Amino acid sequence: MRSFLNGLMLIGLLVVSPGLASATEPLVFGGDTYDSGQTPTLSEASPRSAFVAGATATITAPVARDAHLAAGQVSIDAPIGGDVYTAGFWVRIDDSVGGDVTASAYSVTLGSQASTGGNVRIAAREVTIDGPVHGSLFLTSQYATINAEVTGDVMILAEDIHFGPNAKIDGSLIYVSPKDVDIPASVISPDRVVHKQVLASALGALSRLKIGEKAIGIESGVTVTKEVATHVKWLRWFDWSDTGDYLFWLVVKLAVLAAILYRLPKRADAIRERLIARPLASFGLGYLGAATLIGTIPLAAMTLIGIPLIPIFALILIVGWNLAVIMAVYALSWSLARAIRPFEPTLFAKLIASAIGFVVLSLTGLFWIVGWLIYLVVVLLGMGAMMVICGQGLKEQRARRNQPAPPSPNAHLPPATTAAEARYVEEQLRRRDEGDD
């Protein structure tokens, strides 16, 4: 409950941060320290907990209890007596933490000067652990590097996992990855390792195309080393080892699309028409929807009662994200195909056009930054259009439920206990109206 209240306090800080940003010094209330602004730096010791929010948030003085930080770039360069809850883009911790660390960001690093007395829970694209962890370690990322001792158990969900020379795991290791990881015996005994293999994502299949180990010559005469070439993915030599994995997920996406088009054809067409007719509005609503779904995960991680719900929020995010991709690719591909040539709107034609669209979208991943931006725009377009149409459907269902029931055809008849009596009364009324009495 205390962590839950602290999480609510952090939300309140983010809401009122524009008012606090004008203050020249951090606000101290009840022993807690509050600081916000463009580049807030907590340079004086906090007797209790600290709450820092801004574009760049830094702690350079000790915090007796918990530290809550939300910023684009987060840096902790002083000891924290309690727990650390942080969310941002780049997060780096370079000092001791007495309790747990819960972090969500694009990149999270526990430096060599850092140490954690409790458990570490991190969700990020890139995670680097260079400081010892005296508890359990839970990581979910794309790239994970461990180069320090972990006293407790370790669970890693990542595509690429690496262990440095200083890595050591005293407990058990469970890692979920599409490929086997070569784990030195100095890190952990093989009998304490469990590997749960999963298929890599369809998008990642082409985005992880590899370049040869040696330097590569470009036709323009420029020589690019492997380090640079890994970011220039449109070069000539690729490793297509993940092609089978990509084709599998392509078939899965087409099967999902076929089920939607077969069972909900009007809803699918409404989403397509909304996306094409109002792309800017769809993009804006998609941005809000994606931000809401993504934000539920770090918010839940900040509370004890919300941590068990993280897998549910993550599942909702994954399902919604992939459905948005599927519907956006269908909408754009089929609309473009109809603009080029008036194809008959058959299910087969729609699937063929969508398959071409999926391949084209994947090929954009060969371009380093531009491809990622194109993919993000497609996701947000699809999510925004889906939100509008699904919202309209829910509104229509609610209106139908609240609509009064139509009057009974026999409402004018006196109460009858049997069907025969009802027919007799009806016949008498008819004769009276016709003047046959």
C-alpha positions in Angstrom: 0.0 0.0 0.0 2.8 2.4 0.7 4.3 1.9 -2.7 0.8 2.4 -4.2 0.5 5.7 -2.5 4.0 6.7 -3.6 3.0 5.9 -7.2 -0.1 8.1 -6.9 2.1 10.8 -5.5 4.4 10.6 -8.6 1.4 11.0 -10.8 0.3 14.0 -8.9 3.8 15.5 -9.3 3.7 15.0 -13.1 0.3 16.8 -13.2 1.4 19.8 -11.2 5.0 19.9 -12.5 4.4 23.0 -14.7 3.6 25.0 -11.5 6.6 23.7 -9.6 8.9 24.2 -12.5 9.2 27.9 -11.7 10.5 27.3 -8.3 14.2 28.1 -7.8 14.7 25.3 -5.2 13.1 21.9 -4.7 10.0 21.7 -2.5 10.4 19.9 0.8 7.2 18.8 2.5 6.8 16.3 5.2 10.5 15.3 4.8 9.9 14.4 1.1 11.6 16.3 -1.7 9.8 17.3 -4.9 11.6 18.8 -7.9 10.6 19.3 -11.5 11.3 21.5 -14.5 13.4 21.3 -17.6 16.6 19.9 -16.0 15.9 19.3 -12.3 18.9 18.2 -10.3 18.4 17.1 -6.7 21.7 18.2 -5.1 20.7 18.3 -1.5 20.1 15.2 0.7 16.4 14.2 1.0 15.5 13.0 4.6 12.7 10.8 3.2 11.6 10.1 -0.4 12.4 12.1 -3.5 10.1 12.8 -6.5 11.8 14.2 -9.6 10.3 14.9 -13.1 11.5 16.8 -16.1 13.2 16.5 -19.5 16.5 15.5 -17.7 16.2 14.3 -14.1 19.4 13.9 -11.9 20.0 12.9 -8.3 23.4 13.8 -6.9 22.6 13.8 -3.2 21.6 10.9 -0.9 18.0 9.9 -0.6 17.0 8.3 2.7 14.1 6.3 1.4 12.6 5.8 -2.1 13.3 7.7 -5.3 10.7 8.3 -8.0 11.9 9.7 -11.3 10.3 10.3 -14.7 12.2 12.0 -17.5 13.6 11.6 -20.9 17.1 11.1 -19.4 17.4 9.8 -15.8 20.7 9.8 -13.9 21.2 8.6 -10.3 24.7 9.4 -8.9 24.0 9.2 -5.2 23.0 6.4 -2.8 19.3 5.6 -2.5 18.3 4.1 0.9 15.0 2.5 -0.3 13.5 1.6 -3.7 13.9 3.2 -7.1 10.9 3.7 -9.4 11.8 5.3 -12.7 10.5 5.7 -16.3 12.1 7.5 -19.2 14.1 7.1 -22.4 17.7 6.7 -21.0 18.1 5.6 -17.4 21.4 5.2 -15.7 22.1 4.3 -12.1 25.7 4.7 -10.8 25.4 4.4 -7.1 24.0 2.0 -4.4 20.3 1.3 -4.0 19.3 -0.2 -0.7 16.0 -1.7 -1.9 14.5 -2.7 -5.3 14.9 -1.1 -8.7 11.9 -1.0 -11.1 12.6 0.7 -14.4 11.0 1.1 -17.8 12.8 2.9 -20.6 14.4 2.6 -24.0 17.8 2.0 -22.4 18.6 1.1 -18.8 22.1 0.8 -17.4 23.3 -0.2 -13.9 26.8 1.1 -13.9 29.9 -0.6 -12.4 29.6 1.7 -9.3 26.0 0.7 -8.8 24.7 -2.0 -6.5 21.2 -3.1 -5.6 20.2 -4.6 -2.2 16.9 -5.9 -3.4 15.3 -7.2 -6.6 15.7 -5.6 -10.0 12.8 -5.4 -12.5 13.5 -3.8 -15.9 11.6 -3.4 -19.1 13.6 -1.8 -21.9 14.9 -2.3 -25.4 18.5 -2.3 -24.2 19.6 -3.4 -20.7 23.1 -3.5 -19.3 23.9 -4.8 -15.8 27.4 -3.9 -14.7 26.8 -3.6 -10.9 26.0 -6.4 -8.5 22.4 -7.3 -7.7 21.9 -8.8 -4.2 18.4 -10.1 -5.0 16.6 -11.5 -8.0 16.8 -10.0 -11.5 13.9 -9.9 -14.0 14.6 -8.4 -17.5 12.5 -8.1 -20.6 14.2 -6.5 -23.5 15.6 -7.0 -27.0 19.3 -6.7 -26.0 20.4 -7.8 -22.5 23.9 -7.8 -21.2 24.9 -9.0 -17.7 28.4 -8.3 -16.5 28.0 -8.5 -12.7 27.1 -10.9 -9.9 23.5 -11.7 -9.2 22.8 -13.3 -5.8 19.3 -14.4 -6.5 17.4 -16.0 -9.4 17.4 -14.5 -12.9 14.7 -14.5 -15.5 15.4 -12.9 -18.9 13.0 -12.4 -21.8 15.2 -11.1 -24.7 16.2 -11.8 -28.3 20.0 -11.3 -27.7 21.6 -12.1 -24.4 25.2 -11.6 -23.5 27.3 -12.4 -20.4 30.5 -10.4 -19.6 33.6 -11.6 -17.9 32.3 -10.5 -14.5 28.9 -12.2 -14.8 27.9 -14.7 -12.1 24.6 -16.0 -11.1 24.2 -17.7 -7.7 20.6 -18.7 -8.2 18.8 -20.3 -11.1 18.5 -18.8 -14.6 15.4 -19.0 -16.8 15.7 -17.3 -20.2 13.2 -17.0 -22.9 14.8 -16.4 -26.3 14.4 -17.5 -29.9 17.9 -19.0 -29.9 20.3 -20.9 -27.5 22.8 -18.7 -25.6 26.3 -19.9 -25.0 26.6 -19.4 -21.2 30.1 -20.0 -19.7 30.3 -22.4 -16.8 31.9 -19.6 -14.8 28.6 -17.7 -14.9 26.3 -20.5 -13.8 26.2 -24.3 -13.7 24.3 -25.8 -16.7 22.0 -27.8 -14.4 20.6 -24.5 -13.1 19.7 -23.1 -16.5 16.3 -23.5 -18.2 15.8 -22.3 -21.8 12.3 -21.7 -23.1 12.5 -21.1 -26.8 10.1 -18.9 -28.7 9.9 -17.7 -32.3 11.3 -14.2 -33.0 8.8 -11.6 -34.2 8.0 -11.2 -37.8 9.1 -7.6 -37.9 12.4 -8.4 -36.2 13.1 -11.1 -38.8 14.1 -8.6 -41.4 15.3 -5.8 -39.1 18.0 -8.2 -37.7 19.6 -8.9 -41.1 23.3 -9.4 -40.4 26.4 -8.1 -42.1 29.6 -10.1 -42.6 32.3 -10.1 -40.0 34.8 -8.4 -42.2 34.8 -4.8 -43.4 32.5 -4.3 -46.4 33.3 -2.2 -49.4 30.6 0.0 -50.8 30.4 0.8 -54.5 31.2 4.4 -53.8 34.5 3.4 -52.5 33.7 4.0 -48.8 34.7 1.2 -46.4 32.3 0.6 -43.5 33.3 -1.4 -40.5 30.9 -4.0 -38.9 29.9 -1.6 -36.1 28.7 1.0 -38.6 27.3 -1.6 -41.0 25.0 -3.0 -38.4 23.0 0.3 -38.7 23.2 0.5 -42.5 20.9 -2.5 -43.2 20.4 -1.8 -46.9 23.9 -3.1 -47.8 24.3 -6.0 -50.1 25.2 -9.0 -47.9 22.5 -10.3 -45.6 21.9 -13.4 -43.5 18.4 -14.7 -44.3 18.4 -17.3 -41.6 15.2 -15.9 -40.1 13.2 -16.1 -43.4 11.3 -19.2 -42.2 10.4 -17.4 -39.0 9.2 -14.4 -40.9 7.1 -16.5 -43.3 5.4 -18.2 -40.4 4.3 -14.9 -38.8 3.3 -13.6 -42.2 0.9 -16.5 -42.5 -0.4 -16.0 -39.0 -1.1 -12.3 -39.7 -2.9 -13.2 -42.9 -4.9 -15.8 -41.1 -6.0 -13.3 -38.4 -6.9 -10.8 -41.1 -8.9 -13.4 -43.0 -10.9 -14.2 -39.8 -11.6 -10.5 -39.3 -12.7 -10.0 -42.9 -14.9 -13.1 -42.8 -16.6 -12.5 -39.4 -16.6 -8.7 -39.3 -16.6 -7.5 -42.9 -18.5 -4.3 -42.2 -16.3 -3.4 -39.2 -13.1 -4.0 -41.2 -14.4 -1.8 -44.0 -15.4 0.9 -41.6 -11.9 0.9 -40.1 -10.4 1.1 -43.6 -12.6 4.0 -44.6 -12.0 5.9 -41.4 -8.2 5.6 -41.8 -8.2 6.7 -45.4 -10.7 9.5 -44.9 -9.2 11.0 -41.8 -5.5 9.9 -41.5 -4.4 12.8 -39.2 -7.2 12.3 -36.7 -6.5 8.5 -36.8 -2.8 9.2 -36.1 -3.6 11.5 -33.2 -6.0 9.1 -31.6 -3.6 6.3 -32.1 -0.8 8.2 -30.4 -3.0 8.7 -27.4 -4.1 5.1 -27.4 -0.6 3.7 -27.7 0.7 6.1 -25.0 -2.1 5.0 -22.6 -1.4 1.3 -23.2 2.4 1.6 -22.8 2.0 3.9 -19.8 0.0 1.3 -17.9 3.1 -1.0 -17.6 5.5 1.4 -15.7 2.6 2.8 -13.7 1.7 -0.8 -12.6 5.3 -1.5 -11.8 5.4 1.4 -9.4 2.8 -0.2 -7.2 2.9 -3.5 -5.3 -0.8 -4.3 -6.1 -0.2 -3.5 -9.8 2.8 -5.7 -10.4 0.7 -8.9 -10.9 -1.3 -7.1 -13.6 1.7 -6.3 -15.7 1.5 -9.5 -17.8 -2.2 -8.6 -18.5 -1.3 -5.1 -19.6 1.6 -6.4 -21.7 -0.7 -8.9 -23.4 -3.3 -6.2 -24.2 -0.5 -4.0 -25.6 0.9 -6.8 -27.7 -2.5 -7.8 -29.1 -3.6 -4.3 -29.7 -0.3 -3.3 -31.3 -0.4 -6.3 -33.7 -4.1 -5.8 -34.6 -3.3 -2.2 -35.4 -0.6 -3.2 -37.8 -2.8 -5.8 -39.4 -5.7 -3.4 -39.9 -3.5 -0.5 -41.1 -1.7 -2.6 -43.6 -5.0 -4.0 -44.9 -6.5 -0.5 -45.2 -3.5 1.0 -47.0 -2.8 -2.0 -49.2 -6.4 -2.6 -50.4 -7.1 1.1 -50.9 -4.0 1.5 -53.0 -4.8 -1.7 -55.0 -8.3 -0.4 -55.7 -6.9 3.0 -56.8 -4.5 1.3 -59.3 -7.1 -1.2 -60.6 -10.8 -1.8 -59.7 -10.3 -5.3 -58.3 -13.3 -7.3 -57.2 -13.6 -7.1 -53.4 -13.1 -10.8 -52.8 -11.5 -12.2 -49.7 -8.6 -13.6 -51.7 -7.9 -10.3 -53.5 -7.8 -8.5 -50.1 -5.4 -11.0 -48.6 -3.1 -10.9 -51.6 -2.9 -7.1 -51.4 -2.3 -7.2 -47.7 0.4 -9.8 -48.1 2.2 -7.5 -50.4 1.7 -4.7 -47.9 3.2 -6.7 -45.1 6.3 -7.5 -47.2 6.7 -3.9 -48.2 6.4 -2.7 -44.6 9.0 -5.3 -43.5 11.4 -4.1 -46.2 11.2 -0.5 -44.9 12.9 -1.9 -41.8 16.1 -2.2 -43.8 16.4 1.6 -43.5 17.8 2.4 -40.1 15.7 5.3 -38.6 13.3 6.0 -41.5 12.0 2.4 -41.5 11.2 2.5 -37.7 9.4 5.8 -38.1 7.3 4.4 -41.0 6.4 1.3 -39.0 5.4 3.5 -36.0 3.2 5.7 -38.2 1.4 2.7 -39.6 0.8 1.3 -36.1 -0.7 4.6 -34.9 -2.9 5.0 -37.9 -4.4 1.6 -37.4 -4.8 2.0 -33.7 -6.6 5.3 -34.0 -9.0 4.1 -36.7 -9.7 1.0 -34.6 -10.4 3.1 -31.5 -13.0 5.2 -33.3 -14.9 2.3 -35.0 -14.8 0.2 -31.8 -16.0 3.1 -29.8 -18.9 3.8 -32.2 -19.8 0.1 -32.0 -19.9 0.2 -28.2 -22.0 3.4 -28.4 -24.5 1.7 -30.7 -24.8 -1.3 -28.5 -25.5 0.8 -25.5 -28.1 2.8 -27.4 -29.9 -0.5 -28.5 -29.9 -1.7 -24.9 -31.4 1.5 -23.6 -34.0 1.7 -26.3 -37.6 1.0 -25.0 -39.2 -2.2 -26.0 -41.7 -2.0 -28.8 -45.4 -2.2 -27.7 -47.0 -5.6 -27.8 -49.5 -6.2 -30.7 -52.1 -7.3 -28.1 -51.5 -4.4 -25.7 -55.1 -3.1 -26.3 -56.6 -6.4 -25.2 -57.9 -7.0 -21.7 -55.7 -9.3 -19.6 -56.1 -12.9 -20.7 -55.1 -16.0 -18.9 -55.0 -18.3 -21.9 -54.4 -18.0 -25.7 -57.9 -19.2 -26.4 -59.4 -16.4 -24.3 -57.2 -13.9 -26.1 -58.4 -15.1 -29.4 -62.1 -14.9 -28.2 -61.7 -11.3 -27.0 -60.0 -10.3 -30.3 -62.9 -11.8 -32.3 -65.5 -10.0 -30.2 -63.7 -6.7 -30.7 -63.5 -7.2 -34.4 -67.2 -8.0 -34.7 -68.0 -4.9 -32.7 -66.0 -2.8 -34.9 -67.7 -4.2 -38.0 -71.2 -3.7 -36.6 -72.0 -7.4 -36.5 -73.2 -7.3 -32.9 
